[in-house]
Amino acid sequence: MKRGILTASLVASLLVLAGCVSNDTLAVDANNENFTSADGTVTEVAPANRGDAVSFESSNTTDGSTVNAEDFRGSVLVVNFWYAACPPCRAEAPDLAELAAVYSDQGVRFLGVNVYDNASGAQSFEKTFDIPYPSALDADTGELRLAFAGDLPPSGIPTTFIVDRDGRVAARLLGYIYDRSMFEDMIDRVVAEATP
């Protein structure tokens, strides 16, 4: 019973923290809606200091597939937490779509985690921005947010993780991917690590 209460409390906390973030002190969109601020913190974790492998599964994805953490083992994985009405998410979407194409021949895979929208809203976003990878729809369960709620949680939206070939979080960018070349360097460092 205590575990269920703890899990429910953690999911509720993550939902509160899942406000849209930008790298500015305050971002205001055209509708004058305010979004939670973030500082664009980039955290990279040396291989020897990484925690346990992230474990997740979702049968509710935008392309109708099931995604499981084990399916990505042996590949570097970029995981982007987003939702369609989030201005920073919309701003970084073209870069993420291009990066997924650029890195596909290096065995880097991409996965989105939509924290708010239903399937049709998420699919519309993916069509608009030509997103070539699926997203898990996490609004109802918060399971993927919970799976990534370790030492470097997705404490704002967007948040993007780079997961190593062993399934461990190697890096987290909290907020908008404001410097694509810096983010590519982060991916390159994880790709260059020895294959397990």
Secondary structure as the mmCIF struct_conf table of DSSP 4:
data_model
#
loop_
_struct_conf.conf_type_id
_struct_conf.id
_struct_conf.beg_label_comp_id
_struct_conf.beg_label_asym_id
_struct_conf.beg_label_seq_id
_struct_conf.end_label_comp_id
_struct_conf.end_label_asym_id
_struct_conf.end_label_seq_id
HELX_RH_AL_P HELX_RH_AL_P1 LYS A 2 LEU A 17
STRN STRN1 CYS A 20 CYS A 20
STRN STRN2 VAL A 21 SER A 22
BEND BEND1 ASN A 23 THR A 25
STRN STRN3 ALA A 27 VAL A 28
TURN_TY1_P TURN_TY1_P1 ALA A 30 ASN A 31
STRN STRN4 ASN A 34 SER A 37
STRN STRN5 VAL A 42 GLU A 44
HELX_RH_3T_P HELX_RH_3T_P1 PRO A 47 ASN A 49
BEND BEND2 ASP A 52 ASP A 52
HELX_LH_PP_P HELX_LH_PP_P1 ALA A 53 VAL A 54
STRN STRN6 GLU A 57 SER A 58
BEND BEND3 SER A 59 SER A 59
STRN STRN7 THR A 61 THR A 61
TURN_TY1_P TURN_TY1_P2 THR A 62 ASP A 63
BEND BEND4 GLY A 64 GLY A 64
STRN STRN8 VAL A 67 ASN A 68
HELX_RH_AL_P HELX_RH_AL_P2 ALA A 69 PHE A 72
TURN_TY1_P TURN_TY1_P3 ARG A 73 GLY A 74
BEND BEND5 SER A 75 SER A 75
STRN STRN9 VAL A 76 TRP A 82
TURN_TY1_P TURN_TY1_P4 ALA A 84 ALA A 85
HELX_RH_AL_P HELX_RH_AL_P3 PRO A 87 TYR A 103
HELX_RH_3T_P HELX_RH_3T_P2 SER A 104 GLN A 106
TURN_TY1_P TURN_TY1_P5 GLY A 107 GLY A 107
STRN STRN10 VAL A 108 ASN A 114
BEND BEND6 VAL A 115 TYR A 116
HELX_RH_AL_P HELX_RH_AL_P4 ALA A 119 THR A 128
TURN_TY1_P TURN_TY1_P6 PHE A 129 ASP A 130
BEND BEND7 TYR A 133 TYR A 133
STRN STRN11 SER A 135 LEU A 137
TURN_TY1_P TURN_TY1_P7 ALA A 139 THR A 141
HELX_RH_AL_P HELX_RH_AL_P5 GLU A 143 ALA A 147
TURN_TY1_P TURN_TY1_P8 PHE A 148 PHE A 148
BEND BEND8 GLY A 150 LEU A 152
BEND BEND9 GLY A 156 GLY A 156
STRN STRN12 ILE A 157 ILE A 157
BEND BEND10 PRO A 158 PRO A 158
STRN STRN13 THR A 159 VAL A 163
TURN_TY1_P TURN_TY1_P9 ARG A 165 ASP A 166
BEND BEND11 GLY A 167 GLY A 167
STRN STRN14 VAL A 169 LEU A 174
BEND BEND12 GLY A 175 GLY A 175
HELX_RH_AL_P HELX_RH_AL_P6 ARG A 180 VAL A 191
TURN_TY1_P TURN_TY1_P10 ALA A 192 ALA A 192
BEND BEND13 GLU A 193 GLU A 193
HELX_LH_PP_P HELX_LH_PP_P2 ALA A 194 THR A 195
#
